[in-house]
Amino acid sequence: MLKLIIKILVSALAILVASWLPGGFEVDSFGVAISAAVVIGLLDWAINRFTGIDASPFGRGSVGFIAAAIILFITGKLVDGFHVTLIGAVVGAVILGIVDIFIPADKRPM
């Protein structure tokens, strides 16, 4: 359970960092970032479960990067207070990919 909480918190922090950069990626509060992290995790799980595509932006090639951007864009439509444009989804996928590089595999947010 602690591992899951750490994943959600790390993902929420990465989302907040991405929202501080210009580019169409906005988060209203830390609570919204946590909600978005949960939705991103669920969408990532669903895509991986049904298609076999791991939506990690880096390390999985262009398919993972595109899947991560799509997940962020869809999350923006599902979570109130989480606003993502198409460009913002790409910027966010890059930020989450950078976080993905530095976090050990068992603690990755996506």
HELIX and SHEET records of a PDB file:
HELIX    1   1 LEU A    2  TRP A   20  1                                  19    
HELIX    2   2 PHE A   30  THR A   51  1                                  22    
HELIX    3   3 GLY A   61  LEU A   78  1                                  18    
HELIX    4   4 LEU A   86  PHE A  102  1                                  17    
HELIX    5   5 ALA A  105  LYS A  107  5                                   3    
SHEET    1   A 2 PHE A  25  VAL A  27  0                                        
SHEET    2   A 2 PHE A  82  VAL A  84 -1                                        
END                                                                             
